[in-house]
């Protein structure tokens, strides 16, 4: 079952500049960084309970975030919903006709499992479903 809005991800063309903006200018706490090799991203986490803002940047200049930045130059990338049973949610949503960008959940940041719903299924919005490590 979907239990919360986990994070809002923003694709950024300059990670250091974006971190400075959110931490120094807006006063948000820095929750850490992580390279997510499977997604080819570097992510910086800015917790704002009960959710997070996640700044995503292409790891080694590759991957889907690099493509997004080339096309759009940055901006809101996706919404992520937290799940307590990602397999169940994927099966339920597939049964309702949702199309996913992968066949099964894959490893994400913080040891979570993640899967993305194709924007065509959600009025143009990319949706991620995330099951935190402690819940799988």
N, C-alpha and C positions, 0 to 999 in steps of 0.2 A: 504494500500500500504506500502511496506517496504520502510522506509525513511532513515535508517542509520545503521551502525554497532554500536550496543549499547555497547557491551563489549566482552572481551575475558576472559573466566573463566579458572583458573588454579587450579586444585585440589592439595592441599598441605598437607603433613603429619604432619607439625608443623607450625601452623598459626603464632605464635609469631616470629619465625625465618624468615618466609617468609615476614612478615610485615617489620621486621628490614631490610631485604635485599633490598626490593623495596623502602622503605622510606629513610633509612640511607645511603645505598650503592649507589642506583640509583638516590636518590634525588626527588622521586615522592611525591606528597602531599598525606596525609592520609585524605580520604573523609568520614571516619566513618565506623562503624560496624553495623551489624544487624543479629540477629538470625531469620532464616526463618523456622519456625516450620513445615510448610507444606512440605518443601523440606528436612527437617532434616539437615540443614546446618547452620553454622555461616559464614557470608560473610564479608570480609573487602574490602572496595572500594577505589581504587586508581585512581582518575579522571585524564585523560590525554586527554583533549578536542581535538576533538569532540567525544572521546570514553572513555572507562574505562578499566582498568584491574581489575578483580574481583578474589580475592583469596577465595576459598571455602574450608570449613573444616567441618567434620561431627559434627553435633550438638548432644551432648550426646553419641558420638561414634556410631551412627546409621545412616541408610539410604543409598541412592545410592552412595554418595561420600565415605562413609566408605567401601563399596564393591569395588568401583573403586580403592581406595588406597590399599586395600588388594591385588588386582590383579596386579596393575601397579606401585604402590609406588609413585604416583604423576605425574603430567604433564598436558598438555593442555587437558581440559575436554570438552569444547564446544565453539562454536561461537554463539553470540546472535545478532539477527537483530531486530531493533526497528520497530514497526508498529504503524500506526495511526488508524487502525481498525482491531484488531486481529481476530474478528469473520469472517470478510470478507476474510482476508488472509487465515485463516484455511479452510474455505469453498472452496476457489479458489484452494489451494494446494491439498486438499483432492480430488477435481475434477480432478486433474492432476495425481492422484495415490499415493501421498505421504502418508506414514503411520505415525501416531502420537503415542506418548507414553501414551496419555490420551484421553479421549473422548471430553474434553472441557478445555479451559484455567482455570488455578487455580491461587490463590493469590501468588505473588512473593515479592521480596524485594521492599521497598519504596512504597508499596501499588499498585504495578503494577499487571497486569494479564499476565501470561506466559503459554506457551505450548511448548513441545519439539517434534521435528520431529525425528523419529527413524533413527539411523545411516545407516540402510540398504537402506534407501531412498536417502541418500546423500553421497555415496561412502565411508562409514565408519566414517563420521563426524557427531557428535551429534550437531544439530542446535536447538537453542531456539528462539522463537519469543516472544517479550516483548512489551506490550502496557503500557507506563507509566501512572501513576494514573491521571495526569492532562489531559490525552487524552481519558479517558473512563468515 
